[in-house]
């Protein structure tokens, strides 16, 4: 199985992605054969700071779980709950 095929299963999920020129926490918006669309989250403010399109072969590492990713999911979830009130 190719990495991009696996990433398609995790669209709209929060994760850490490291690619050839950087690495950031964010939300995977779209995973295609040629590129992925990734919304980067500023971990200090928990706001989306930018959207990047990354050429799929440049992806080096993807972390879907772990303490940092769980913290980001929890903080984003608490902001959604507060915004709905």
C-alpha positions as CSV (number, residue, x, y, z in Angstrom):
1,X,0.0,0.0,0.0
2,X,1.3,3.4,-0.9
3,X,1.4,6.2,1.7
4,X,-1.0,8.4,-0.2
5,X,-3.6,5.6,-0.3
6,X,-3.4,5.4,3.5
7,X,-3.6,9.1,3.9
8,X,-6.9,9.2,2.0
9,X,-8.3,7.3,4.9
10,X,-7.3,10.1,7.3
11,X,-8.7,13.1,5.4
12,X,-10.3,15.7,7.7
13,X,-8.2,14.4,10.7
14,X,-5.5,16.3,12.7
15,X,-1.9,15.1,12.4
16,X,1.7,16.0,12.2
17,X,3.3,15.9,8.7
18,X,7.0,16.3,8.0
19,X,8.0,16.9,4.4
20,X,11.3,17.7,2.6
21,X,11.4,21.4,3.6
22,X,9.4,21.5,6.9
23,X,7.0,19.9,9.3
24,X,3.8,21.1,10.9
25,X,0.7,20.2,12.9
26,X,-2.6,20.6,11.1
27,X,-5.6,19.1,9.4
28,X,-5.4,17.0,6.3
29,X,-8.0,18.4,3.9
30,X,-7.3,16.4,0.8
31,X,-5.0,13.6,-0.2
32,X,-4.5,13.0,-4.0
33,X,-2.1,11.2,-6.1
34,X,-0.2,14.4,-7.0
35,X,-0.5,16.5,-3.9
36,X,-2.1,16.8,-0.5
37,X,-3.8,19.9,0.9
38,X,-2.9,20.6,4.5
39,X,-4.2,23.3,6.8
40,X,-1.4,24.3,9.2
41,X,-2.4,25.1,12.8
42,X,-0.4,27.6,14.9
43,X,0.0,25.6,18.1
44,X,0.2,28.7,20.3
45,X,-3.1,30.2,19.2
46,X,-4.8,27.0,17.9
47,X,-5.8,29.0,14.8
48,X,-5.3,27.9,11.2
49,X,-2.4,29.9,10.0
50,X,-2.1,28.8,6.3
51,X,-2.9,26.1,3.8
52,X,-0.1,24.3,2.0
53,X,-0.2,22.0,-1.0
54,X,2.6,19.4,-0.6
55,X,3.8,17.3,-3.5
56,X,3.1,13.7,-2.3
57,X,6.5,12.2,-3.0
58,X,8.1,14.9,-0.6
59,X,6.3,13.6,2.5
60,X,8.7,12.0,4.8
61,X,6.7,11.3,8.0
62,X,3.1,11.4,9.2
63,X,2.1,11.1,12.9
64,X,-1.6,10.6,13.4
65,X,-1.5,9.8,17.1
66,X,0.6,10.7,20.1
67,X,0.5,13.2,22.9
68,X,0.9,16.4,20.9
69,X,-1.7,15.5,18.3
70,X,-4.1,14.5,21.1
71,X,-3.5,17.9,22.8
72,X,-4.3,19.7,19.5
73,X,-7.5,17.7,19.0
74,X,-8.6,18.4,22.6
75,X,-7.9,22.1,22.3
76,X,-9.7,22.4,18.9
77,X,-12.6,20.4,20.3
78,X,-12.9,22.7,23.3
79,X,-12.9,25.8,21.0
80,X,-15.7,24.3,18.9
81,X,-17.8,23.6,22.1
82,X,-17.3,27.2,23.3
83,X,-18.1,28.7,19.9
84,X,-21.4,26.8,19.8
85,X,-22.7,28.3,23.0
